[in-house]
Amino acid sequence: MTAENAARASLIPNRYDVGGWEQFDSGNGYAALIARANGKLVTADNGGNSPLIANRTSVGTWELFFVVTMDELN
């Protein structure tokens, strides 16, 4: 996933290499993702029905994500 244009655009999973715009901070369980491109929180507005974008400065319901590992998906 990339936070192009310093995270002013919707987040799009279209990269194979990791650069500054493809780095996010997270933790275990529920986490808020902070785009390193602009230091803002990723939000899933409209209950996740809108494109993801990193434009928030505080954590609310739409800025919390549940972290799962690839092993948990298999």
C-alpha positions, 0 to 999 in steps of 0.5 A: 500500500502506498501513501502517494503525494505525501498521503494526500491521495487515497491509499492504493496497494500498487507497490512491490518495493518499500519506500518512504510512502509505503511505510506505516506504523502499527502494533498488535491487536487494534492499531492506528496506522500513521503514514510516515509520508505525512505523519497523519492517521489512516482513516476508513471513512464511511464505515470502510466504504470510502477509499483509505486516506491518511488525513486525520490527526486523532484516533476515532472509530474509523482510524482503528484497524485490527492487525492480523498476520498472514499466518492467521489468514491461512 
